[in-house]
Amino acid sequence: MPRSVPARRSTRGRDAVDGDGVRVVCRNRRARERFAVEKTFEAGLVLEGTEVKSLREGEADLADAYAVVQDGELLLLNFHIAPYRHGGYVNHAPRRPRRLLLHRREIQRLVGRVAERGYTLVPLAVYFRRGWAKVELALARGKSGPDRRQEIRRRDTEREARREGRR
């Protein structure tokens, strides 16, 4: 009788993860420049099979994406997931609206805040947590031109202070 060998755990699709099983697919780098983030949420993504495969390959772009509440559902709009290379004729539409999964009470709270002038829902990152696709969503307020310039000035002075400290 052959000796039993312990089964190897497959890491396919879960490579390059950190300690708590998170693998970041893409980040919205400009979001923190353009918006003042007040609160962040983690929401699940409702995806088709080819979208998941394309995300695992890192083929996504959050640059112009935003979230809205329509008919009590949270939707992610303008999120580009490139067509899966081996998808053939069953591929997905790259910029289709995608449903986000949050508890109903959380969605109701967001509706109240987004109704206030100046607030919006901006995705900050898309990642896989334990094999499930998630999006980090921020309740944010747009920064005006003077706000951005003030932020740049503050960063410059901090950088100068660090530089002086090294000498």
C-alpha positions, -999 to 999 in steps of 0.1 A, spaced: 0 0 0 15 34 -10 24 59 17 -1 87 21 13 121 12 -2 152 28 -21 173 2 -4 205 -8 -26 236 -4 -31 254 -37 -21 291 -37 -35 297 -71 -53 331 -71 -41 339 -37 -4 347 -44 13 378 -31 -10 381 -1 -1 398 31 -7 383 66 -45 385 67 -50 371 32 -54 404 13 -41 408 -22 -45 443 -36 -54 444 -73 -55 482 -79 -56 515 -60 -72 548 -68 -41 570 -61 -57 603 -71 -87 598 -48 -68 609 -17 -55 640 -36 -88 651 -49 -110 642 -19 -109 645 19 -118 610 31 -141 610 62 -150 573 65 -141 541 47 -162 509 42 -154 475 28 -180 463 3 -183 430 -17 -184 431 -55 -209 412 -76 -189 400 -106 -191 376 -135 -166 348 -140 -145 365 -166 -143 397 -145 -129 377 -115 -103 361 -138 -93 394 -153 -91 410 -118 -68 381 -106 -45 391 -135 -45 427 -122 -64 441 -153 -84 469 -136 -86 506 -134 -103 527 -107 -93 562 -121 -128 575 -130 -149 552 -108 -175 563 -83 -204 548 -64 -241 558 -64 -272 545 -46 -301 536 -70 -333 520 -59 -318 510 -26 -288 493 -42 -252 505 -42 -237 505 -77 -201 511 -87 -199 530 -120 -171 536 -145 -149 509 -129 -129 494 -158 -121 457 -158 -103 447 -190 -118 418 -210 -104 384 -200 -78 373 -226 -91 338 -228 -127 347 -225 -137 345 -262 -172 355 -270 -185 351 -234 -165 381 -221 -180 409 -200 -186 446 -208 -155 464 -194 -174 494 -178 -207 479 -169 -223 490 -136 -214 466 -108 -234 459 -76 -217 465 -43 -227 444 -12 -233 463 20 -257 458 49 -290 475 42 -286 498 73 -251 509 60 -266 518 26 -293 538 43 -267 558 63 -248 564 31 -279 577 14 -283 603 41 -247 614 40 -244 615 1 -276 636 0 -257 663 18 -240 688 -5 -205 679 -14 -203 643 -3 -196 614 -27 -187 578 -26 -152 571 -41 -135 537 -44 -100 537 -29 -88 501 -37 -100 467 -51 -85 436 -35 -91 400 -27 -97 390 9 -97 352 14 -106 347 -22 -135 372 -23 -133 404 -44 -138 435 -22 -137 472 -27 -126 498 -2 -152 526 -5 -147 561 10 -173 587 20 -155 618 9 -158 655 3 -142 671 -28 -112 693 -21 -112 727 -37 -82 743 -54 -70 763 -23 -74 731 -2 -51 712 -25 -25 739 -27 -25 742 11 -20 704 13 10 707 -11 25 735 9 22 716 41 39 685 26 67 707 12 74 722 46 74 688 63 98 675 37 121 705 42 120 700 80 130 663 76 158 673 52 171 699 77 169 672 105 192 649 85 220 675 82 
